Amino acid sequence: MQILWDMGEGMVRDIRDRFDEPKPARNTVSTIIRVLEAKGIVSYRADGNTHIYFPLVSKREYSKRQLFSLMKNYFDNSFPQMATFFAREKELTIDELEQLLNATKDELQNPNNQ
């Protein structure tokens, strides 16, 4: 998806060309695109015999969906459990957690900053 967001639109060949070596097989990219299309994340327009794919969902919306799914499926729909897990994994200090709390408070008080 990152490649498609960066490109805006493209054919399977174009998307595959943006991958680092070793590049995935064309069929692999095509299959992933079709799965994303079935999920309503990607669509296409026909251009002769080819399809030009483009995202239907913004990166922000996609990220939101993925994070909420992660929270629901792995952390019993608990944000504190998820946040604690990542804080431990990233070995955040108390000072870093306080900075995060302050930044979160600022964001919540100024919702137009999003």
Buried (B, 14 or more C-beta within 10 A) or exposed (E): BEBBEEBEBBBBEBBBEBEEEEEEEEEEBBEBBBEBBEEEBBBBEEEEEEBBBBBBBEEEEBEEEEEEEEBEEEBEEEEEEBBEEEBEEEEBEEEEEEEEEEEEEEEEEEEEEE
